[in-house]
């Protein structure tokens, strides 16, 4: 075999070997090669699951239901607040910024933060545009909500669930707590 024919033989050999086994058998596609999963998908999935659950009670519900998505500290504070206010809490449902939970057209946006993640949800609640941000932290049980932040559409005031709880606890201590309107 002469020297100029070696590239031709090598090329023919490569073609023959390539036809023996599909490329995917020894070179997996990029999607299967262990591409990293976004670490921010889990917090968003948790919040999405809450908003899409037909029987979600928001910040209410049992201790177990609250611990499934809240930090233990937030869950315990919300339970104490419900006990102190006969279940009225802060006077609205913080997860949706309204006394009622009737969410449609929810859109989710998640970003990394110094404490963990923030899931912003834009939605209609009783046909009114709303936006709520869930401040998420990693706990031993996984991602959990440490606080909820929203804006009152009538006043433009930004509120934090933990601050609203503190204000309500203080009002209860002064015997000025929320009253059942019925």
C-alpha positions in Angstrom: 0.0 0.0 0.0 1.4 3.3 -1.0 1.6 6.2 1.3 -1.0 8.4 -0.6 -3.7 5.8 -0.2 -3.5 5.5 3.6 -6.0 8.4 4.2 -8.5 6.7 1.8 -8.2 3.4 3.7 -8.5 5.1 7.1 -11.6 7.0 6.0 -13.2 3.9 4.7 -12.4 2.1 8.0 -14.0 5.0 10.0 -17.1 4.8 7.8 -17.3 1.0 8.3 -16.9 1.3 12.1 -19.4 4.1 12.3 -22.0 2.0 10.6 -21.7 -0.8 13.2 -23.2 1.1 16.1 -25.3 4.2 16.3 -23.5 7.3 17.6 -26.0 7.5 20.5 -24.7 4.1 21.8 -21.3 5.5 22.7 -21.9 9.2 22.7 -25.1 10.1 24.6 -27.1 13.2 23.5 -26.4 16.4 25.5 -29.6 16.2 27.4 -28.7 12.8 28.8 -25.1 13.7 29.6 -25.9 15.0 33.0 -26.8 18.6 32.2 -27.2 20.4 35.5 -30.8 20.9 36.7 -31.5 24.4 37.8 -31.3 24.6 41.6 -34.1 27.2 41.5 -36.6 24.8 39.9 -37.4 23.2 43.3 -38.6 26.4 45.1 -40.7 27.4 42.1 -42.2 23.9 41.9 -43.2 24.1 45.5 -45.0 27.4 45.1 -46.5 26.3 41.8 -47.8 23.1 43.5 -49.5 25.3 46.2 -51.2 27.6 43.8 -52.4 24.8 41.6 -53.7 22.6 44.5 -57.5 22.8 44.5 -57.8 22.5 48.3 -54.9 24.7 49.4 -55.8 26.7 52.5 -53.1 29.3 52.1 -51.4 30.2 55.4 -54.2 28.4 57.2 -54.5 24.7 57.7 -53.0 22.2 60.0 -49.5 22.3 61.4 -48.4 19.5 59.0 -49.9 21.4 56.1 -48.0 24.6 57.0 -44.7 22.8 57.6 -45.0 21.3 54.1 -44.2 24.7 52.7 -43.2 27.1 55.5 -40.1 27.2 57.6 -40.8 25.8 61.1 -40.5 29.4 62.5 -43.0 30.9 60.1 -45.4 27.9 60.6 -45.3 28.2 64.4 -45.8 32.0 64.3 -48.8 31.7 62.0 -50.3 29.0 64.3 -49.8 31.2 67.4 -51.3 34.1 65.5 -54.4 32.1 64.5 -54.8 31.1 68.1 -54.5 34.7 69.3 -57.0 36.0 66.7 -59.5 33.2 66.7 -58.4 32.2 63.2 -58.5 35.7 61.7 -54.8 36.0 61.4 -53.6 39.2 59.7 -57.1 39.8 58.2 -56.2 38.6 54.7 -54.5 35.7 53.0 -50.9 36.8 52.5 -50.2 34.2 49.8 -52.6 36.1 47.5 -52.8 39.5 49.2 -56.6 39.2 49.6 -59.1 37.7 52.0 -60.1 35.2 49.3 -58.2 32.5 47.3 -59.4 32.4 43.8 -56.3 32.4 41.6 -56.2 32.3 37.8 -53.5 33.0 35.2 -50.5 32.5 37.6 -47.1 33.2 36.1 -43.9 32.3 38.0 -40.5 33.9 38.0 -37.6 32.7 40.3 -34.3 34.2 41.1 -31.4 33.5 43.4 -31.0 35.7 46.5 -28.4 35.9 49.2 -30.6 33.9 51.5 -31.7 31.3 48.9 -34.4 32.1 46.3 -37.4 34.3 45.7 -40.4 33.1 43.7 -42.5 35.9 42.3 -46.0 35.0 41.3 -48.1 37.3 39.2 -51.8 36.3 38.9 -55.4 37.3 39.0 -57.2 36.7 42.3 -60.9 37.3 42.1 -60.1 38.9 38.7 -57.8 41.5 40.3 -54.2 41.6 39.3 -51.9 40.7 42.1 -48.2 39.9 42.7 -46.7 38.0 45.7 -43.1 37.2 46.4 -42.1 34.1 48.4 -38.7 34.4 50.1 -37.4 30.8 50.2 -34.6 29.2 52.2 -33.2 25.8 52.2 -34.0 23.8 55.4 -33.4 20.2 56.5 -36.8 19.4 54.9 -35.9 21.1 51.6 -37.0 24.5 50.3 -39.4 26.4 52.5 -41.0 29.8 52.6 -39.4 32.1 55.2 -41.6 35.2 54.4 -44.2 36.4 52.0 -44.0 39.9 50.5 -46.8 41.7 48.6 -48.2 45.1 47.7 -51.6 46.4 48.6 -53.2 47.4 45.3 -55.3 50.1 46.9 -52.6 51.9 48.9 -49.4 50.8 47.1 -48.0 49.8 50.5 -45.5 46.9 50.4 -46.0 44.5 53.3 -44.3 41.5 54.7 -46.2 38.7 56.3 -43.8 38.6 59.3 -44.3 42.4 59.8 -48.1 42.0 59.6 -47.9 39.3 62.1 -45.8 41.4 64.5 -48.3 44.3 64.1 -51.2 42.0 64.7 -49.6 40.4 67.8 -49.0 44.0 69.2 -52.6 45.0 68.5 -53.9 41.8 70.3 -51.7 42.7 73.3 -53.3 46.1 73.3 -56.7 44.4 73.0 -57.1 46.0 69.6 -56.7 42.9 67.5 -58.6 42.0 64.4 -62.3 41.3 64.8 -64.5 39.0 62.8 -66.6 41.3 60.6 -69.6 39.0 60.6 
